[in-house]
């Protein structure tokens, strides 16, 4: 279907390596959100974009985490010098309206990142 | 960020109604009440949201207390596919982010 697509579905990396996670939002959706979900926990907010503008990055855990959405469509979450505590499922969501609107967020199935 | 309190787990029988409670005593006047659910190995799925009045859609109903300090998600006839973690979330009017708690794990027995 035409849902939010995330790739890869699974990523295994060695500690210290850099990784890049991709999110393809629903076509035409203005807002895009990233969340991190540790095993057995609820998702935690990382950052969000409205078009290409990153409006809130308060949830990024450290400066090793970087997100971009240069053309207001596809987004990439990059993690540099990965650590074991970065192991989690990374979820992307998109919404048709402005970030502050109450439009539903549509989630992808996530990328499961494992750091060895 | 205003917090919500939900039971850790609930059980239901198939084809019976399910009432999932949520307490949010510190809710502010501009906070919307959102419900999402998450099936195993999937991302969260939007269920319903409301501000003051009760809301109905094809998936569920949302009953909001008059003082807005609590709400209840109602699944009218539970099916096995409704087994999931249900999250009650307060979404402030000036932010796009969702603050998830631990949620309620719903088990549906055949």
Interface residues (C-beta under 8 A of the other chain):
Chain A: X4 X31 X33 X35 X41 X42 X43 X44 X45 X48 X50 X55 X56 X59 X91 X93 X95 X98 X99 X100 X101 X102 X104 X105 X106 X107 X108 X109 X110
Chain B: X32 X34 X41 X42 X43 X44 X45 X46 X49 X85 X87 X91 X93 X94 X95 X96 X97 X98 X99 X100 X101 X102 X103
